[in-house]
C-alpha cells in the first residue's frame, strides 16, 4: 500500500487566487510512482498554475502539496532536487548543437562525464544523427524531444510536462508521445497538462479534468470512456478536445 512518503505527487485542498480571480478552488489529486497522469483542461482552467505550485515557482493560498515526499511550501529545495519541468516553450539554445545543449545542462548540474550523458540521451530520444547539428535546424518534434531529454539530466524521479505538444503538427506530436511513454517505462513519474483528449487517451494511466478551478472528474482511461464521462469531457474542454 502506498504511503504519503511513497506517493510521488500528492495534492489536497489546493487553492490559488490572483486578486479577485480564483484560479484553483480546492484541488485534490494523487499520482502513483512510474505513472503518467494527464491533467486535461481548456486555456485558463488553472493547469499551469497547479504545475507552478508543484514546482515551487508559485505559492498556494491554501491546501497542501507534496512531491517525492517533500512539502512544496516548506521543503522547496528537496522538491526542486526531485523534479524537472518542461514548459510550453522549449529551453533549447538554437545556436548550440543538440549535443552541446545536453552537455551544457550536464555541466551546469556538475555531473561527471557530460559527454557520455549527452550521447546516451541522444540515443534514447533517437537524436544521435542530429546531435552535431544546430538546434535551429530541428523540426518541432525534434526540438521538443531534445527539450525533454535536457530535462532528464540528473535523473529526476518526477517530471512535469506543461502542454508538451502545444503547437506541434500531428507527426511531431506522435514523436513526443513516444518519448513520454519511454519516460514512464523507465520508472519516471510524469504529470502532463494538455488540452487534447486524444493525448490523454494515448498516454495517461489516469486522467483528471480541471474545470473552474476544481477537479471535475478523475479516473482511468477506461472509466473516462463511459458515455456520460465522454460528454463531460466535451462540455468542459469544448473545441480544445
HULIN-V686623 format. One record per pair of residues at least 12 apart in sequence whose ideal C-beta (glycine too) atoms are under 6 Angstrom apart, sorted by the first residue. I is the first residue (numbers start at 0). J is the second residue. Records with the same first field share a line. If there is no record, write none. Layout:
I = J, J
//
This chain:
4 = 68
6 = 29
7 = 30, 32, 67, 157, 188
8 = 30, 66, 190
9 = 29, 65
10 = 26, 28, 64
11 = 27, 62, 63
12 = 25, 62
13 = 26, 59, 62, 64
14 = 60, 61, 62
15 = 48, 59, 60
16 = 60
21 = 212
22 = 45, 48, 212
23 = 45, 212
24 = 212, 213
26 = 214
28 = 207
30 = 188, 190
32 = 188
33 = 183, 186, 188
34 = 204
35 = 183, 189, 202, 203, 204
36 = 190, 205
37 = 191, 193, 199, 203, 206
38 = 192, 207, 209
39 = 193, 199, 206, 208
40 = 209
41 = 236, 239
44 = 209
45 = 209, 212
46 = 192, 209
47 = 161
50 = 159, 161
53 = 66
54 = 84, 159
55 = 71, 75, 78, 79
66 = 78, 81, 157
67 = 81, 156, 157
81 = 156, 157
82 = 155, 157
83 = 150, 155, 158
84 = 159
85 = 146, 147, 150, 160
86 = 161
87 = 161, 162, 165
89 = 142, 146
91 = 134, 142, 145, 146
93 = 134, 135
96 = 131, 132, 133
97 = 126, 129, 130, 134, 145
98 = 117, 130
101 = 117, 120
102 = 117
104 = 149, 152
105 = 152
108 = 152, 153
120 = 148
124 = 144, 148, 178
139 = 167, 171
140 = 171, 174
143 = 175
144 = 178
147 = 178
157 = 188
158 = 187, 189
159 = 190
160 = 191
161 = 192
162 = 192
163 = 175
176 = 201, 202
179 = 202
194 = 239
196 = 232, 240
200 = 220
205 = 219
206 = 223
208 = 235
210 = 235
215 = 235
216 = 231
//
